[in-house]
Amino acid sequence: MKPLHAAVAALLLLTACKRETPHDAQAHGHDEPPAQAGAHHDDHGEPHVRIASEMLRDLRITTAPVGVRPGGENVTVLGELTFSEDAYAEVASPIAARVSAVFVTTGQAVKQGEKLADLRSPELGKARAALQAAQAQAQAARQAAERKRTLADERIIASKDVQAAEAEAAAAEASVAAARAELVALGVSEEELRGGNVPPGFVLRAPLSGTVVERTARMGQMADPNLPLFCIGDVSSLWLVVHAFERDAVRIQRGTQARITFAAFPGQEFMAKVGHVGQRVDATSRTIPVRLELDNADGQLRPGMSASAYIPLGDPGAPITAVPAAALQRLEGGWVAFLPTDTRGVFERREVGRGRTLGGDVEVLTGLKPGEQVVVEGAFLLKAEAEKLSGGGSDGHAH
């Protein structure tokens, strides 16, 4: 009987080895077709997920580098981009007037003093007539004062009469100055006033250099002084105004570097500097406004965008490693990240130790090094593919 048992055992062992051979080969990537989705291990035994080329075209996959940020306590707050208070202007007609010409359009860069529009108004005609009348009265008053000074020198009239004439001449000159100032306020230049060539209309000019972000002026339109015809802003530097609870705001230091993320740019981080911490607590929300200043020289950001700000509190601690939250996926009881490889469609699946939530990012304790690229958008689909393959037994090393 013993020889028979030995023969049966040998036969079973041989059968088991034959069944495992195809799976082993697949795990090492020998038999898998190059265009088929699957999982394999490289020569070092690292698990990978392979996506078929036709599937890869339909997936939107973005990557981001593993970052390093200061440690210590932090606060995450929400806010909205806006223009700097000193770099934004709304330009309206000073009086009711009709738009006769428009020289700029939305999105156009303008310099301070550049012409925006020509307007015509009956008020300008009245102001021009008032200036001419004031100039005539001033001339007559000067001539009268000069005559009386001559008569006073000849002792024909008293000195008090000369003083009265000089006072009238000074008042007339003041009326001229007031009429000129009114015309300047209506857009007439000093050069035009000096030349005595006051145009029939007046010009709206840009009060600062920037970009025309809004234009409501149309030719023939009747301009309302209460409504702006143009909005001009300098978008090269923007403000992000956030509201932090008072217990956090009092620990935010001016000049601190904050990290900003925008829903419009997933996986990207922007740096900002704390420019001002408000001095008053809102009685309803118990928050304090905090102003963050962002450089936007490339014009990528737009006023009105919503954002999340990650602001350090107090003194910074030891630096920590962090990635966007979407880059980490829970798989088989642990957390993994997917890293692109040199082979198109093949992604390394790496186990990582997950730490604290840091706003839109998470702390990474182990498994990743700063500077490595990880998949952000598309990581969930790679996780689903890995789960499918692991559940089907394709990955013999899954646990």
VODRENDO-483786 format. One line per 10 residues: number of its first residue (from 1); their letters; for each residue x, y, z of C-alpha. Coordinates in steps of 0.25 Angstrom, whole numbers, always signed. Each point is the difference from the previous one (the first is absolute). Layout:
BEGIN
NUM = a = X,Y,Z ~ ... .
***
This chain:
BEGIN
1 = mkplhaavaa = +0,+0,+0 ~ +11,+10,+3 ~ +5,+0,-15 ~ -14,+3,-4 ~ -2,+12,+10 ~ +14,+5,-5 ~ -4,+0,-15 ~ -14,+7,+3 ~ +7,+11,+8 ~ +10,+2,-11 .
11 = lllltackre = -11,+1,-11 ~ -8,+10,+8 ~ +13,+9,+2 ~ +3,-1,-15 ~ -14,+5,-3 ~ +0,+11,+10 ~ +13,+5,-6 ~ -5,+0,-14 ~ -12,+8,+5 ~ +8,+11,+6 .
21 = tphdaqahgh = +10,+2,-11 ~ -10,+9,-9 ~ -3,+8,+12 ~ +15,+2,+4 ~ +3,+4,-15 ~ -11,+10,+0 ~ +4,+6,+13 ~ +14,+3,-6 ~ -6,+5,-13 ~ +5,-11,-9 .
31 = deppaqagah = -14,-4,-6 ~ -8,+12,+1 ~ -3,+7,-13 ~ +5,+15,+0 ~ -13,+6,-3 ~ -8,-7,+11 ~ -3,+6,+13 ~ +6,-8,+12 ~ +10,+0,+11 ~ +14,-5,+1 .
41 = hddhgephvr = +13,+1,+8 ~ +13,+5,-5 ~ +13,-7,+2 ~ +1,+5,+14 ~ -14,-5,+4 ~ -7,+14,+0 ~ -15,-1,-3 ~ -4,+8,-12 ~ -14,+3,-7 ~ +0,+0,-15 .
51 = iasemlrdlr = -11,+7,-8 ~ -3,-3,-14 ~ +4,+11,-10 ~ -15,+1,-5 ~ -4,+2,+14 ~ +11,+10,+3 ~ -5,+9,-11 ~ -14,+1,+8 ~ +6,+2,+13 ~ +4,+14,+5 .
61 = ittapvgvrp = +13,-2,+8 ~ +7,+12,+7 ~ +12,-1,+9 ~ +6,+9,+11 ~ +14,-1,+7 ~ +1,-4,+14 ~ +2,+13,+8 ~ +6,+4,+13 ~ -6,+11,+9 ~ +3,+6,+13 .
71 = ggenvtvlge = -6,-8,+12 ~ -6,+5,+13 ~ -14,+4,+1 ~ -8,+5,-12 ~ -14,+5,-3 ~ -8,-2,-13 ~ -9,+11,-4 ~ -9,+3,-12 ~ +0,+13,-8 ~ -2,+7,-13 .
81 = ltfsedayae = +10,+7,-10 ~ -2,+15,-1 ~ +8,+12,-6 ~ +9,+8,+9 ~ -7,+12,+5 ~ +11,+9,-6 ~ +0,-7,-13 ~ -15,+1,-4 ~ -9,+12,-5 ~ -14,+2,-5 .
91 = vaspiaarvs = -1,+11,-11 ~ -13,+7,-2 ~ -4,+13,-6 ~ +0,+12,+10 ~ -13,+5,-7 ~ -11,-5,-8 ~ +6,-1,-14 ~ -1,-8,-13 ~ +11,-9,-4 ~ +5,+4,-14 .
101 = avfvttgqav = +12,-9,-1 ~ +7,-12,+7 ~ +15,-3,-1 ~ +2,-12,+8 ~ -7,-14,+2 ~ -1,-11,+10 ~ +14,-7,+3 ~ +8,+11,-6 ~ +12,+6,+8 ~ +0,+15,+2 .
111 = kqgekladlr = +10,+10,+6 ~ -3,+10,+10 ~ -6,+13,-7 ~ -4,-8,-13 ~ -13,+4,-7 ~ -12,-9,+3 ~ -11,+7,-6 ~ -5,+13,-6 ~ -13,+6,+6 ~ -8,+12,-3 .
121 = spelgkaraa = -10,+8,+9 ~ -7,+13,+1 ~ +6,+2,+13 ~ +14,+1,-6 ~ -5,+11,-9 ~ -5,+8,+12 ~ +13,-2,+7 ~ +7,+5,-12 ~ -9,+12,+0 ~ +2,+2,+15 .
131 = lqaaqaqaqa = +15,+0,-2 ~ +0,+10,-12 ~ -9,+9,+9 ~ +9,-1,+12 ~ +12,+4,-9 ~ -7,+12,-5 ~ -4,+5,+13 ~ +14,-3,+6 ~ +6,+9,-12 ~ -9,+11,+3 .
141 = arqaaerkrt = +2,+0,+15 ~ +16,+0,-3 ~ -2,+12,-9 ~ -9,+7,+10 ~ +10,-2,+11 ~ +12,+5,-8 ~ -8,+13,-4 ~ -3,+2,+15 ~ +15,-2,+4 ~ +3,+11,-10 .
151 = laderiiask = -10,+9,+5 ~ +5,-3,+14 ~ +14,+4,-4 ~ -5,+13,-5 ~ -8,+2,+13 ~ -13,+1,-7 ~ -7,-12,+8 ~ +3,-6,+13 ~ +8,-12,+3 ~ -12,-8,+5 .
161 = dvqaaeaeaa = -6,+1,-14 ~ +12,-7,-5 ~ +0,-11,+10 ~ -15,-2,-3 ~ +3,-1,-15 ~ +12,-10,+3 ~ -9,-9,+8 ~ -10,+0,-11 ~ +11,-4,-10 ~ +4,-11,+10 .
171 = aaeasvaaar = -14,-6,+1 ~ -1,+0,-15 ~ +13,-8,-2 ~ -5,-10,+11 ~ -13,-1,-9 ~ +9,-3,-12 ~ +8,-11,+8 ~ -13,-6,+4 ~ -5,-1,-14 ~ +13,-6,-5 .
181 = aelvalgvse = -1,-10,+11 ~ -14,-4,-4 ~ +5,-3,-14 ~ +12,-8,+4 ~ -10,-8,+9 ~ -8,-3,-13 ~ +12,-5,-7 ~ +6,+13,-7 ~ +15,+0,+0 ~ +9,+11,+6 .
191 = eelrggnvpp = +6,+1,-14 ~ -13,+3,-7 ~ -4,+10,+11 ~ +13,+7,-2 ~ -2,+0,-15 ~ -14,+6,+2 ~ -5,-12,-9 ~ -10,-6,+9 ~ -6,-12,-8 ~ -16,-2,-1 .
201 = gfvlraplsg = +1,-13,+8 ~ +9,-6,+11 ~ +9,-13,+1 ~ -1,-11,+10 ~ +15,-4,+4 ~ +5,-12,+7 ~ +3,+4,+14 ~ +11,-12,+2 ~ +7,-10,-9 ~ -7,-14,-1 .
211 = tvvertarmg = -9,-8,-8 ~ -14,+4,-4 ~ -8,-11,+8 ~ -14,+5,-3 ~ -6,+10,-10 ~ -14,+4,-1 ~ +2,+13,-9 ~ -6,-1,-14 ~ +0,+11,-11 ~ -13,+9,+1 .
221 = qmadpnlplf = -3,-5,+15 ~ -4,+10,+10 ~ +10,-1,+11 ~ -5,+0,+14 ~ +9,+6,+10 ~ -4,-10,+11 ~ +4,-12,-9 ~ +14,-3,-4 ~ +3,-1,-15 ~ +14,-7,+2 .
231 = cigdvsslwl = +6,-9,+11 ~ +15,+0,-1 ~ +9,-9,+9 ~ +14,-4,+1 ~ +0,-16,+0 ~ +15,-2,+2 ~ -2,+0,+15 ~ -13,-4,+7 ~ -5,-1,+14 ~ -7,-13,+6 .
241 = vvhaferdav = -8,+5,+12 ~ -3,-12,+10 ~ -7,+0,+13 ~ +6,-7,+11 ~ -6,-3,+14 ~ +6,+10,+10 ~ +7,-11,+8 ~ +8,-3,-13 ~ +1,+14,-6 ~ +8,+6,+13 .
251 = riqrgtqari = +11,-10,-3 ~ +1,+3,-15 ~ +13,+8,-2 ~ +1,+11,-11 ~ +10,-5,-11 ~ -3,-15,+2 ~ +0,-8,-12 ~ -13,-7,-3 ~ -4,-11,-10 ~ -12,+2,-9 .
261 = tfaafpgqef = -8,-10,-8 ~ -11,+3,-10 ~ -11,-9,-4 ~ +3,+5,-14 ~ +14,-6,+0 ~ +0,-13,+7 ~ +13,-6,+4 ~ +7,+14,+0 ~ +5,+9,+11 ~ +2,+15,+0 .
271 = makvghvgqr = +8,+8,+11 ~ -5,+12,+6 ~ +5,+10,+11 ~ -9,+4,+12 ~ -1,+15,-2 ~ -9,+5,+10 ~ -8,-6,+12 ~ -13,+7,+3 ~ -1,+8,+13 ~ -15,-2,+3 .
281 = vdatsrtipv = -8,-13,+3 ~ -13,-2,-8 ~ -10,-1,+11 ~ -9,-10,-7 ~ +10,-10,-6 ~ +11,+2,+11 ~ +10,+1,-11 ~ +11,+10,-4 ~ +3,+3,-15 ~ +14,-4,-5 .
291 = rleldnadgq = +6,+6,-13 ~ +10,-9,-8 ~ +7,+6,-11 ~ +3,-9,-13 ~ +9,+3,-12 ~ -7,-2,-13 ~ +10,+5,-10 ~ -5,-11,-10 ~ -14,+3,+1 ~ -5,-14,+4 .
301 = lrpgmsasay = -9,+4,+11 ~ -13,+8,-1 ~ -6,+9,+10 ~ -13,-7,+6 ~ +7,-14,+1 ~ -3,-8,+13 ~ +12,-5,+7 ~ +5,-8,+12 ~ +12,+6,+8 ~ +9,-8,+9 .
311 = iplgdpgapi = +6,+10,+10 ~ +11,-4,+10 ~ -3,+5,+14 ~ +11,+5,+9 ~ +14,-5,-1 ~ +2,-11,-11 ~ +4,-14,+4 ~ +7,-11,-7 ~ -3,-1,-15 ~ -10,-11,-4 .
321 = tavpaaalqr = -2,-7,-13 ~ -14,+1,-6 ~ -8,-3,-13 ~ -13,+4,-5 ~ -11,-8,+7 ~ -5,-6,-13 ~ +13,-7,-2 ~ -1,-9,+11 ~ -10,-12,-1 ~ -5,-10,+10 .
331 = leggwvaflp = +3,-14,-5 ~ +0,-13,+7 ~ +0,+6,+14 ~ +11,+10,-3 ~ +3,+12,-8 ~ +7,+0,-13 ~ +5,+10,-11 ~ +2,-2,-14 ~ +13,+5,-7 ~ +2,+1,-15 .
341 = tdtrgvferr = +11,-9,-6 ~ +9,+2,-12 ~ -10,-10,-7 ~ -12,+7,-6 ~ -13,-6,+7 ~ +8,-7,+12 ~ -1,+6,+14 ~ +7,-4,+12 ~ -9,-3,+12 ~ +7,+4,+13 .
351 = evgrgrtlgg = -5,-2,+14 ~ +1,+13,+8 ~ -2,+4,+15 ~ -11,+11,+1 ~ +1,+11,+10 ~ -8,+12,+3 ~ -10,+7,-10 ~ +6,+14,-4 ~ -12,+7,-7 ~ +1,-5,-14 .
361 = dvevltglkp = +12,-8,+3 ~ +4,-12,+9 ~ +13,-3,+8 ~ +8,-12,-5 ~ +8,-7,+11 ~ +6,-11,-8 ~ +1,-5,-15 ~ +3,+13,-8 ~ +11,+9,-1 ~ +0,+15,-3 .
371 = geqvvvegaf = +0,+3,-15 ~ -6,-13,-5 ~ -12,+1,-9 ~ -13,-6,+4 ~ -13,-2,-7 ~ -11,+10,+5 ~ -12,+0,-10 ~ -2,-14,-4 ~ +6,-7,+12 ~ -14,-5,+4 .
381 = llkaeaekls = -2,-7,-13 ~ +14,-6,+1 ~ -4,-5,+14 ~ -13,-6,-6 ~ +8,-7,-10 ~ +10,-6,+11 ~ -12,-4,+8 ~ -6,-7,-12 ~ +13,-8,-3 ~ +3,-3,+14 .
391 = gggsdghah = -15,-5,+3 ~ +1,-9,-13 ~ +13,-6,+5 ~ +9,+6,-11 ~ +10,+6,+10 ~ +5,-12,+8 ~ +8,+10,+9 ~ -13,+7,+5 ~ -3,-1,+15 .
***
